[in-house]
Amino acid sequence: MTVNENTQIDPEKFAYHFATVASQMNYSQQDLIPEAKKFLLSYLTAYYLIGDFNTLEDTQFTANKKLSSLSFDEMVDKIQQLNSKQMLDN
């Protein structure tokens, strides 16, 4: 996902999932808004992390093997290489 793309979240689906979690966790009324914000932050973090992963998968593995065709050990090695490279870039 590029910076110029607009993220749209289905409010009904998001609210339904949050309400399900909130009822299981028995949040107090005063905790609902802070917990909803945490839930949204978790959702968006995972959403963009997966987007970054998919972009890396497309760019890093296209010339070589696709991630899905690597053995487990090859995948772990490749991810460690990418993590090392990203740590050096930051």
Secondary structure, DSSP 8 states (H G I E B T S, - for coil): --TTS-----HHHHHHHHHHHHHHHT--GGGHHHHHHHHHHHHHHHHHHHHHHHHHHHHHHSSS--GGGS-HHHHHHHHHHHHHHHHHH-
